[in-house]
Amino acid sequence: MIFFMNKSTITMAVAASLFSSMSISAPLDPSEKDIQGLFSVDTQQAYTLYADSIDSNLVWYVPKVGQIALSGADTESPKPRFSVYARAPWTGFFAGQDLVHFGGAFNTSGDRGTLLRLESEAHAKGLRVSPAQASKVTTKFMLTDLVINNDSRIDTECEFEEWTGPNGTVNIPICKALNNQGEWVNTDFLSKFRAATPRGNSSVSTYIPFQATSMPQWDFVVQEWMETGSNWDANVQAVVEWDLTTVKKVRVARINIDWSRTFEQASTFFAIHNNACLEVEVGTFFKRLLDNQNGESGITVEYLQEDGTYANEPTSEEQFIQTVEAVRKEMRDELFNEMRDYGQSQLGDVDREATTMYTMRANYEKLIFKRNETRYVSWNPGTSITNASTNMNIQCVTGGFGLAVEWDMDDPACRDIAGQE
């Protein structure tokens, strides 16, 4: 479990609370009790399920798939909370180029039909279900439908684009990946994305309002999707990542980030790996940064002690490894773009066992303005349930670009999502 603390200091009282354990009802680690096998294969494909730490009749769930939120889902014409249009900005990085603006709200509960079947199965076994609680929520978009080459890597090419900012000239990494249609597509799908994710402890069954703006050259592609009501995750996918509540002690570290230096070191590391790295290689990159053997790393770390002070050295190798993992989860999406290949995807089942790869992100804000930051990261040192995810499907929506957005009730799969036969 990782979360960001934006206060510049942590008092002794807060530090003490972080190191304390609480006897509360919470999901159990699957290695301690596997509740998943009690349910049907269809339900297992739709939900991640956990036993409760206290109540043997309670089952926590995290939906594996979510949808665009619907108003009037039980009516003849459900209204999707979604809009999409194209517009060219007058000023800025992409002046004069058409950008796709889309937004609305995700419903992370999944489709109504599947949830009703979960509740029915649980009731038949004398169980009740409840959405799990998350301490942190992150929403992001990524590319899918990409080609895996003979080296088990996504085919990626990167060039550098020179920009002049208030601090001088900088090189922005511009990366493209080969998709299954033989086209080279930009790995930066969005230029802006904002989601009103819940703060603090929140249910994984919720609405997440969002607004997004694409990079240039996506307007015709998105219009084609909207003409047919296609499932967007054949090309791009939104993912909501959850840090689930745990009851064990947490540890805290303070990290100081020199963004310019960090991006420089990341560019060098990724160039060695042909600009596309596996998850394990991204982990190696962060381990080298935090190890800082030459004293020139873009990230320095201080470790919170039990007395509330900070020390430059970890108390053990285990603490160092856990800090590396915490920093990786905190910073990965600001440095790199995540890419996956799910193959062909329609409204039916999608192969989720895809290769995940990363390439450099064109983070204009961090690079041009040379921002440096101090952050706090925390993690659970024991076995815990972290980073459960819900893949958000944008599908069954048609229209937009000057027309009303509608839900495709002519498609049986779309009717089932709305809980109608």
C-alpha positions in Angstrom: 0.0 0.0 0.0 1.4 3.4 -1.0 0.1 6.8 -0.6 1.4 10.4 -1.0 1.7 12.7 1.9 2.1 16.3 0.9 3.0 17.8 4.3 6.6 18.9 4.7 6.9 17.5 8.2 5.6 14.5 10.0 5.0 14.9 13.7 5.8 12.3 16.3 2.1 11.7 16.8 1.6 10.9 13.1 4.7 8.8 13.0 3.5 6.8 16.0 0.1 6.2 14.3 1.8 5.0 11.1 3.7 2.4 13.0 0.7 1.1 14.9 -1.5 -1.8 14.0 -5.3 -1.8 14.2 -7.5 -4.8 14.8 -10.2 -4.0 12.2 -12.2 -6.0 9.7 -10.2 -6.1 6.4 -9.5 -8.4 3.5 -7.3 -11.4 4.1 -4.3 -12.2 1.9 -5.4 -15.0 -0.5 -2.5 -17.1 0.7 -4.1 -17.3 4.1 -7.6 -18.1 2.8 -8.7 -18.5 -0.8 -12.3 -17.5 -1.1 -12.2 -17.2 -4.9 -12.7 -20.9 -5.6 -16.1 -20.9 -3.9 -17.6 -19.0 -6.8 -18.3 -19.8 -10.5 -15.7 -19.3 -13.2 -17.7 -16.4 -14.7 -17.8 -14.6 -11.3 -14.0 -15.2 -10.8 -13.4 -13.6 -14.2 -15.4 -10.6 -13.2 -14.3 -10.0 -9.6 -11.3 -10.4 -7.3 -12.6 -11.8 -4.0 -11.2 -11.8 -0.5 -12.3 -13.4 2.8 -12.7 -11.1 5.8 -10.2 -11.1 8.7 -12.9 -11.3 11.3 -16.3 -12.2 9.8 -16.3 -15.6 8.1 -19.6 -14.8 6.3 -18.3 -11.6 4.7 -16.7 -11.5 1.2 -14.9 -8.4 -0.1 -14.9 -7.8 -3.8 -13.0 -5.7 -6.3 -14.6 -5.5 -9.8 -12.1 -6.5 -12.6 -14.1 -4.5 -15.2 -16.0 -1.2 -14.9 -18.0 0.8 -17.4 -19.2 4.3 -18.3 -21.8 5.3 -15.7 -25.4 5.2 -16.8 -28.4 7.3 -15.7 -31.7 5.4 -15.9 -30.1 2.0 -16.5 -33.4 0.3 -16.0 -35.2 2.4 -18.6 -35.6 1.8 -22.4 -33.0 4.5 -23.1 -30.2 4.6 -20.5 -28.1 7.8 -20.7 -24.3 7.3 -20.6 -22.5 10.0 -18.6 -20.0 10.6 -21.5 -19.3 13.3 -24.0 -16.7 13.6 -26.8 -15.8 16.3 -29.3 -12.8 17.6 -31.2 -11.3 21.1 -31.1 -8.1 22.8 -32.0 -6.5 25.1 -29.4 -5.4 28.6 -30.3 -2.3 28.6 -28.2 0.0 26.2 -26.4 2.1 23.2 -27.5 -0.5 22.0 -30.0 -1.9 25.2 -31.4 -3.9 24.6 -34.6 -4.1 20.8 -34.2 -7.3 19.0 -33.6 -7.4 17.4 -30.1 -10.2 15.1 -28.9 -11.8 16.2 -25.6 -13.8 13.5 -23.8 -15.1 13.0 -20.3 -17.9 11.8 -18.1 -17.9 9.3 -15.2 -16.7 5.8 -14.7 -18.8 3.3 -12.7 -16.2 1.0 -11.0 -19.0 -1.4 -9.9 -18.9 -3.1 -13.2 -22.1 -4.0 -15.1 -25.3 -4.5 -13.2 -26.0 -8.0 -14.5 -22.7 -9.4 -13.3 -23.1 -7.8 -9.8 -26.6 -9.3 -9.4 -25.2 -12.8 -10.2 -22.4 -12.3 -7.6 -24.9 -11.4 -4.9 -27.1 -14.3 -5.9 -24.2 -16.8 -5.7 -23.1 -15.5 -2.3 -26.6 -15.6 -0.9 -26.9 -19.3 -1.9 -23.8 -20.1 0.1 -25.0 -18.1 3.2 -22.5 -15.3 2.5 -22.9 -11.6 1.9 -20.7 -9.4 -0.2 -19.4 -5.9 0.1 -17.1 -3.7 -2.0 -13.6 -3.5 -0.6 -12.2 -0.3 0.9 -9.2 1.4 -0.8 -6.8 3.9 0.7 -5.7 5.3 -2.6 -7.1 5.4 -6.2 -5.2 6.1 -9.4 -6.8 6.3 -12.9 -4.8 6.2 -16.1 -5.0 5.5 -19.8 -2.6 3.3 -21.8 -2.2 1.8 -25.3 -3.2 -1.8 -26.1 -3.3 -3.9 -29.3 0.5 -3.7 -29.8 2.9 -6.1 -31.6 5.2 -8.3 -29.5 8.4 -9.0 -31.4 10.7 -12.1 -31.2 12.4 -10.7 -28.1 9.0 -10.6 -26.3 9.1 -6.8 -26.4 6.7 -4.3 -27.9 8.2 -2.8 -31.0 9.0 0.8 -30.0 10.9 3.7 -31.5 11.8 6.9 -29.8 13.1 10.2 -31.1 13.7 13.5 -29.3 11.9 16.7 -30.0 13.6 20.0 -29.1 11.6 22.6 -27.2 12.6 25.9 -25.8 11.2 26.8 -22.4 11.8 29.4 -19.7 14.9 27.4 -18.6 16.4 26.9 -22.0 16.3 24.1 -24.6 15.2 20.6 -23.6 14.7 17.4 -25.4 11.3 15.7 -25.1 11.2 12.0 -25.8 8.6 11.1 -28.5 7.9 7.4 -28.7 5.9 5.3 -31.1 4.8 1.6 -30.9 3.8 -0.8 -33.7 0.2 -2.0 -33.4 -1.4 -5.1 -34.8 -2.6 -3.2 -37.9 1.0 -2.5 -38.8 0.8 1.2 -37.9 3.2 3.2 -35.7 1.1 5.0 -33.1 2.2 7.5 -30.5 2.6 6.0 -27.1 1.4 9.3 -25.6 -2.4 9.0 -26.1 -3.4 11.9 -23.8 -2.0 15.3 -23.4 -4.2 16.0 -20.3 -6.1 13.8 -18.0 -7.9 14.6 -14.7 -10.0 12.3 -12.6 -11.8 13.2 -9.4 -10.7 10.1 -7.6 -11.9 9.7 -4.0 -9.5 10.7 -1.2 -8.9 8.8 1.9 -10.6 5.5 2.5 -13.2 4.9 -0.2 -15.2 2.1 -1.7 -14.0 0.4 -4.8 -17.7 0.6 -6.0 -18.0 4.3 -6.8 -18.2 6.9 -9.6 -15.1 8.5 -10.9 -15.7 11.7 -12.9 -13.0 12.4 -15.5 -11.9 14.8 -18.2 -9.3 14.0 -20.9 -7.7 15.6 -23.9 -5.9 13.5 -26.5 -2.6 14.2 -28.3 -2.9 15.3 -32.0 -3.9 12.9 -34.8 -6.4 10.9 -32.7 -9.6 12.6 -33.9 -10.5 10.4 -36.8 -9.7 7.3 -34.9 -12.0 8.1 -32.0 -14.8 9.2 -34.4 -14.6 5.7 -36.0 -15.0 4.1 -32.5 -18.0 6.3 -31.7 -19.7 5.5 -35.0 -19.9 1.8 -34.2 -19.9 1.8 -30.4 -16.6 -0.2 -30.5 -14.9 -1.2 -27.3 -12.0 1.3 -26.9 -9.8 -1.2 -25.1 -8.9 -2.8 -28.5 -6.7 0.3 -28.9 -6.5 2.2 -25.6 -7.7 1.3 -22.1 -8.4 3.1 -18.9 -7.4 1.4 -15.7 -8.3 2.2 -12.1 -5.7 1.0 -9.6 -6.6 0.5 -5.9 -4.4 0.3 -2.8 -6.6 -1.8 -0.5 -6.8 -1.2 3.2 -4.4 -3.3 5.3 -4.0 -3.5 9.1 -0.2 -4.1 9.5 2.5 -1.6 10.3 3.6 0.8 7.6 7.0 2.4 7.0 7.8 5.9 5.7 10.6 7.3 3.6 11.3 10.8 2.4 12.4 11.1 -1.2 14.0 14.2 -2.8 13.6 14.3 -6.6 15.7 16.1 -9.2 13.4 15.6 -12.2 15.8 16.8 -14.8 18.5 14.5 -13.6 16.1 11.6 -13.1 14.8 11.9 -16.7 18.3 12.0 -18.0 19.3 8.8 -16.2 16.0 7.1 -17.3 16.7 8.0 -20.9 20.2 6.5 -20.7 18.8 3.3 -19.1 16.0 2.9 -21.6 18.3 3.5 -24.6 20.3 0.4 -23.6 17.0 -1.6 -23.7 15.9 -0.3 -27.1 13.5 2.3 -25.5 11.1 -0.4 -24.2 11.5 -2.0 -20.8 9.8 -4.8 -19.0 8.4 -4.4 -15.5 11.4 -6.1 -14.0 13.8 -3.8 -15.8 11.9 -0.8 -14.6 12.4 -2.2 -11.1 16.1 -2.5 -11.7 16.2 1.1 -12.8 14.7 2.3 -9.6 16.9 0.0 -7.5 20.0 1.6 -9.1 18.7 5.1 -8.6 18.1 4.5 -4.9 21.3 2.6 -4.4 23.1 5.8 -5.5 26.6 4.3 -5.4 28.2 7.2 -7.2 26.3 9.8 -5.3 24.9 11.3 -8.5 21.4 9.9 -8.5 18.4 12.1 -9.3 16.7 10.7 -6.2 17.9 10.6 -2.7 16.2 8.8 0.2 15.8 9.4 3.9 14.2 6.7 6.1 11.8 7.5 9.0 12.9 6.0 12.3 10.6 4.9 15.1 11.6 8.0 17.1 10.3 10.3 14.3 13.8 11.2 13.0 15.2 10.5 9.5 18.4 8.6 8.6 20.2 8.3 5.3 20.8 4.6 5.6 18.1 1.8 5.7 18.0 -0.3 8.8 18.1 -3.5 6.7 18.3 -4.8 3.1 14.6 -5.6 3.4 13.8 -2.0 4.2 15.8 -0.9 1.2 14.0 -3.3 -1.2 10.6 -2.2 0.2 11.5 1.4 -0.4 12.5 0.7 -4.0 9.1 -0.8 -4.6 7.3 2.1 -2.9 9.2 4.7 -5.0 8.6 2.7 -8.2 4.9 2.7 -7.6 4.9 6.4 -6.7 6.9 7.7 -9.7 6.6 5.1 -12.5 3.6 6.7 -14.3 5.2 10.2 -14.2 8.4 8.9 -15.9 7.1 6.2 -18.2 4.1 5.2 -20.5 2.7 1.8 -19.9 1.7 -0.3 -22.9 -0.1 -3.7 -23.2 -1.2 -6.0 -26.0 -4.5 -7.7 -25.5 -4.9 -8.9 -29.1 -8.2 -8.7 -30.8 -11.0 -7.4 -28.5 -14.7 -6.9 -29.1 -17.5 -6.9 -26.5 -16.6 -10.4 -25.4 -13.8 -11.7 -23.2 -10.4 -10.2 -23.4 -7.1 -12.0 -22.7 -5.7 -10.2 -19.7 -2.4 -12.2 -19.6 -0.7 -9.6 -21.8 2.9 -8.4 -21.9 3.3 -5.1 -20.1 6.1 -2.8 -21.4 7.2 0.8 -20.7 8.7 3.6 -22.7 9.7 7.1 -21.8 6.9 9.6 -21.1 6.9 13.1 -22.7 6.4 14.9 -19.4 6.5 18.5 -20.6 5.8 20.0 -17.2 8.5 18.3 -15.2 11.2 18.7 -17.9 10.5 22.2 -19.2 10.1 23.8 -15.8 12.8 21.6 -14.1 10.7 21.0 -11.0 12.3 19.5 -8.0 10.2 17.9 -5.3 10.2 16.3 -1.9 7.7 13.6 -1.3 6.8 11.0 1.3 6.1 7.3 0.5 4.8 4.6 2.7 4.4 0.9 2.4 3.3 -2.2 4.3 6.4 -4.4 5.1 4.3 -7.6 5.5 2.2 -9.6 3.1 -0.7 -7.3 2.0 -3.2 -6.9 -0.8 -2.1 -4.0 -3.0 -2.7 -2.6 -6.4 -5.9 -4.4 -7.3 -7.2 -3.0 -10.5 -10.4 -2.4 -12.4 -10.2 -2.2 -16.2 -12.6 0.5 -17.3 -14.3 -0.3 -20.6 -15.5 2.5 -22.8 -18.0 0.7 -25.0 -21.6 0.7 -26.2 -21.5 4.5 -26.6 -22.3 6.0 -30.0 -22.6 9.5 -31.4 -20.7 12.5 -30.0 -18.7 15.0 -32.1 -21.8 17.3 -32.3 -24.3 14.5 -31.8 -25.9 13.2 -28.6 -24.1 10.3 -27.0 -26.3 7.3 -26.7 -26.2 3.8 -25.2 -26.4 0.9 -27.8 -29.5 -1.0 -26.6 -29.6 -2.9 -29.9 -26.6 -5.0 -28.7 -27.4 -7.8 -26.2 -24.1 -7.4 -24.4 -24.8 -3.7 -23.9 -28.3 -4.5 -22.5 -26.7 -7.0 -20.1 -24.3 -4.3 -18.9 -27.3 -2.1 -18.1 -28.9 -5.1 -16.2 -31.5 -5.7 -18.8 -32.2 -8.9 -20.8 
